[in-house]
Amino acid sequence: MALKSLFDEFIPPNTIHLGIGAPSSDLLPVSLMREAAASCLTESNPSAFSSLQYGPELGDGDMLERLATFLAAEYGTPVDRQVDRQSCIALTSGASQSLANIASIFCHPSTTRHVLFQNPTYHHVFRTLRDAGYREDQFVGVPDDEEGMDIEGLRTWLEQQATIPTSNGHHPHRNTYLLYCVPTFANPDTTTLSHTRRQQLVQLAREYDILIVCDDVYDMLWYDASATVPPRLASYDEEGDERAVVISNGTFSKILGPGVRCGWMEARRSIIARVKKSGVYVSGGSPAHFVSLVLHHLLIPRDGKAMPLSKHLLHLRMSLSERLQALATAVQTDLVPLGCALYPNGKKPTGGYFVWIQLPPNVTTAMLSRELLVSINRGQGVKLMLSDVFWTPGTAPPGHFVRLCFAYYNAKDLVEGVQRLKNCIERCL
């Protein structure tokens, strides 16, 4: 695939775009998907014709069972699943669509006081929530550190808010606050919310009527088996269904390919029951019904061994781990001597897609942006994501950072990209 066609963005020739948050073509399992699609559509498969029909609201029952088994194996904690009218899983057409749907079902700009964000956070989420009618003066950023969001700081802010009169109305089925976060291997700063803070956040959500939406899209992309990663936040939501406060937003985009446009929502049954009754699900049935039945064939163990998707995931982790190592080594060799620092603790991340680098004290993102343009004009270009876009509107960034992705390029190109970035930073000093 030509770079210039990706995301409809024009990339100048001989430019390495370290901002692209997508897998390279050689990581996309084309043959695996071809086999799965053929199996789905073979006439001997009872689901061949029903796969092109409207599907059950939450998804095909057998697919949900297979998905629950896969998630339990990969997460290391069980997924509570019943094949009846209530379930803990609903299929979606990806994490972005799912977030937009959640924002309309459980919250509303007239009754939800504020939308809270881990700060910094995934930048396109702001547009998604603006489209849903939320105003930027309702956006609040929650600073994070190497353990993730500052939960004590959030508690203090919520206590202050409780004393302030509001013109927002109240609705018994709309949450007072909506909180969006990426708890594990966060985009962009790679932090992981600690076990203690996960407990504290869920408790805080119950106290202040906060619905937490977790983009759990990187949880399975871990590269250091010795590193301890807490269970997904949804597994901490253990009280009765009526006090459910966490939705886990998952996707096949990062573990298969972004074009699949299929994901899942996992939560307590009371939450999923409301999703099932929502207009999108009642009108059209399960989102991505056909694709989900194709993916179903990747969740069936072959020859009594592993699921095809699990085998692919092992290959994906190995490949991405090698690329991360190459990128982190290049950063340590070429950028750290200039005054750059790997965030949050000077070490390479243990999972996800990105590295988050703090620029030298005297280099700003505005200065670097100009030099990046110069590099492109000279035919030795490098592009990346500057930190400005990741901060919640209205908040002042605590420093100047860049986000580099290691998923789209091979190790050689990653090293070359860092060398070009080094040249740009040197011209800023």
N, C-alpha and C positions, 0 to 999 in steps of 0.2 A: 504494500500500500504506500502510495506517495505521501510524504509528510504534508504536502500542501492541501490534501483532501481531508485530513484528520480534523474533526471538529469545525470544518469549514473555515479554518484559519490558514492564511497564506504564510508559509514559512520560506524565507529567502533561501536560495541555493547555498549549500555548504554551511548551513547553520545547524548547530546542535541545540535542540530545545529541551532543556532539562526541567521545564515546567510541565511537560505533558504527563498527566497522571493516568496513564493507561499502559497495558502490557504491550510488548513488541509482538510482531506477527508470529515469530517462532514459538511464542508461549501460548498461542491460541490453538486449542485442540480440535482442529478442523476434521481430522479423520474420525476422532471420537464422536463428534457431533453428527457426522455423516452416518455413522453406524447406528447411532441412537435414533436419528430421524427415520432411517430405513426400517428399523425394528418397530418403531411406532406406527408406521404407515403400511406395514405388510398386511395383506388381507387376512392372514391367519390370526392377527392380533384383534381381540374383541373390541379394543378401544380405538381401532383405526378410524372408524367413521365418527364415533362420539368425540374424538379429539378435535374435530372441526365444527362441533356443535357448541351451543352455550354450555358452560360447565357449572357444577355446584358452586354456590356462593364462595365458600372458603377454599375450595379446591377439591380435586379428586381424592376420595378417601384413601385409596391405596398409595397415591403419591404422598399424601400427608404422613402416612405411616412410615414410608421409606425415608422421607425427609427427617422425621423425628428421630429415627434410628441413626441416620447420618449425623445429625446435629449432636445427639447425645455422645456419639463416639468421638467426634472432633472436639467438642467442648469439655468432655469429661464429666459432665453433669447431666442428669436425665431431663428430658422434655416431657411434660405431662400432656398426654394426648388421648382423647377418646373419640371413637368413630360414632358420633351422634350429632345432635344439633348444637352441642357446645364443644368448643375446641380451644386449644391454646395456640394454635397456628392458623394463620390465614395467608394464602398466597397473594403476592402483589406483582405489579409490573416493574419492580425495582424500588430502591430506597428513596429516590427523589419523589416518585409518584406517591409512594406510601406516606411520606412526610406531609405532602400537600393534602392528602386525604385525611390524615390524622388531625391536622390543623383546622379542618372544617368540621369534623365530627365532634371533637372533644372540647374545642375552644372556640372563642369568637372575639373579634376585636372590641366589641361593645361590652363584653363581660369579663374577658381575660385582661387583668391589669397590665401584666408585663410578659414579654417573651425574654427568657434568660438564655445566654449563650456562654459556653466555655470560651474564654478569650486568651489567645486567638482561636479561630474556628474555621471550618470549611466555608469558603467565601460565597458560594452560590446559594447557601441557605437563606441569606438575607433577602435575595430576590424572591425566592419561593414564598417566604412569609409576607413580604410586601404584596405579592400577587394575591395572597389570601386576605388582604385588607388591613393587616397590621401596620401601624405607623412606626417610623423610626424612633419617635420619642417614647415608644413602648419597649424598645430594645434596650437590654441591660447586659453588659459584659461582666462575667465572673472571672477574675484573674486566676491563672493557674501557675503552678511551679512544678518541680520534678515529680511530685506525687499526684499531679492532676489539679482539678479545681480546688480553690480555697473554700472549703465548706464552712469553716468558722466565720470567714468574712461574709459569706452568703447569708449565714444565720443572722449576723448583726444587721445586715441590710434589710432582711425580711422583718426583723423586729421593729426596725424604724418605719418600714412601710405600713405595718399594722397600726401605727398611730396617726397615719395621714389619711384624711378623708378622701374618698374617690368618687368621681362622677360615673364610674363604670357601674352598670347594673349587675344583678346577681341572677344566675340561672342554676338550678340544682344539678343539671347535667353538663355544665361547662366548667372547666377547671379555672381557678383564679390565676394560676401561673402555668406557663408552658416553658419547659427547659429542654434545650437541644444540646447534645454533647456527643463526642466520640470518645468513649471511656478507655478504649484500648488501642495503643499505637496511633494516637490522635493525628488527624490532618488539621493543621500542618506541622505541629511542633513535636510530634512523636511521643508525647507523654502518655503514661498509663495511670489511671486513677487507682490509688492503693486500696487494699482490702478494707482498711479502717474507714477511709473516706467513702467508700461505696456503702458501707453500713450507715454512716452518718447521713449521706445524701438521701437514702431511701427513707430514713426516719424523718428527716427534715421535710421531705415531700409529703409525708402523711400529716405532719403538723400544719403545713401551710397550703395544702391543696394544690400541689404542683404535679403536673403530668410530665414525666421524664421520657423523652424520646431519644433513644440511643442509636446512633449509627454504628452498628456492630459489623462493619464491613471489612475490617482488617483482622479480626480476632483469630482467624485460622492461618494468617500469614505470619507465623512466628519462626525465627531462625536460630534460636538459642534454646536448646532443650533444657539447659540448666537454669534458665531465667524463670522466675516464678511469676506467672500471670494470673491475677485473680479471676474467678468465674465471671461470666457476663453479668451485668447489673440486674437483669431480669430475674436471675436466680436468687437474689437477695429480697425480692418482693414476695415474702412468704406468708404474710397475714391473709385473712379471709378475702375472698373475691371482691367484696364491696369496698375494700380499702386498697385496691390495686392501683399502683402509681407508676409502673414502668412498662414501656413498650420497647422491645428489641427489634430494630429494623435491620434485616439481613438481606444479602443480595448474592446472586451468582456472578455479578459483574466482575468482581475481583478474583474469583476462584475459577471461572471459566472464560468469560469474555464480556465486555460491556454491551455488545450487540444482542446478547441473550434477552435483556430486558425482562428479567424474572427475578423475584425475590420472595421474601416471607416476612411476616410480622408475627412475633411471639410475645404473648402476654398472658395474664390471668384470664380465665374464661369470661368474666363479666365484661372485660374490655373487648375481647374478640366477638362476643355476642352483639355488641353495639356496632362493630365494624360490619358484621354480617347483615345487619338491618339498614346499613347506609345506602344512599341512592345509587352510588356507583356499583356496589355489589349486587343489589337487588335488580337493577336494570340490566346489567351486562353479564352477571354471573362472575365466576372467578377470572380475575385479570390474568392475561398471558396463559390461558387454559391450554392451548395447543403446545406452546413451548414447554410448559410444565410437564406435559405428558411425554414429550421427547426426553426431557431431563430425567424423568422417572426411570428410564432405561439405564441411566448412568448410576443409579442408586441401588441396582440389583446386583448382589455379589455374583461373580462369574466363577464357575468351577469350584464353588465352595470357598472361594478366596475373597479378596477385598473387592469393594465396589470400584468400578472404573473411575468414578470421580475421586475417590480417596487415593487411588494410585496416581492420578493426574496431579492431585494436590501435593503429593510427596515430591514429584518432579518439579512442580512450580516452586515449592519452598527451596529446593536445592539450587535452582537456577537463580532465583532472586537473592538468596543468601550470598552466592558468589558475586553477584553484581553489587550488592550492598558493601561487601568487603572491599571490592575494587574502588568504589566511590569513597568510602570512609578513609581508606589508605591514602588516596589522592588528596583528600581534604587535609589530612594530617600532614602530608608531605609538602603540599603547595600553598595551602591557605592559612593553616594555623601559624606558621612563621610570620605571616603578614599581620597577625593580630586577630584573625577570625577564631571563632570558638564553636565547637559542636554543642548544640543544646540538647538536653538540659544539663548534662554533667560532664561534658567533654568526652563522652564515649559514644560509639556508634549505637544506633537504635537496635533493639532486638526483634523488631517486627515491623510490618506495615509496608509502605511504598516510598517513604520520604526520609530525608535528613533535613534538619532545621539548623541553619548556621547564622550565628550572630556576626555582623560585620565589624571591622576594626572601629575603635572609638571615634575616629575622625572621618569615617566614611558613612555617608547617608545613602538611603535608597535612591534619592533624587540624583545624587552624583553618579552612582553606579548605573542608573538607568541611561544616562547620557553616554557613558562609556560602552554599554552594551550595544547601543545604536551605532556607535563608531565601529565596533567590531564587526557588525553585520555589513556595514558599508564597505569595509575593507575585505570582505569575502572570507573572513575567519570568524563567523558569528557564533554567539552563544546567547540563548534566551533562557529565562527562568521566571519564577514567580517571586516578585518582591513582596515584602511582608505587609505593606500598607493595606492590601485588599482583605486581609484576614482578620482585622480588628473590627469589633462591633462598632457600627457608626456612632459617633459622638464620644468615643473613648480615645485617649492619647496613648499611642504605642510606647512601651517602656524602652524601646531601642530599635535598632535597624537590623532586619534579618532577611534571609532569602531561603526559599524552599526548593530543594533539588529532589527530583524523582529518579529512582534507579531502575524502574520497571521497563522503560521504553527502549533503552539502548543497551548494547552489549558492553562488556567491561572495557574494551579498548576505546570505544566512543565516549564512555563516561570519563575515563582518565583524560582524554583529549578535551572534553568539555570543561573539566575543572582547570586544565592548563589555560584555556582561553579565559575562563573567569578570573584566574590569577592575574593574567595580563591586564584585564579591565580594572581590577582592584588596585594593582600597582600604579596605574595611571591616576587613580584617585588620591593616592597618598602624597 
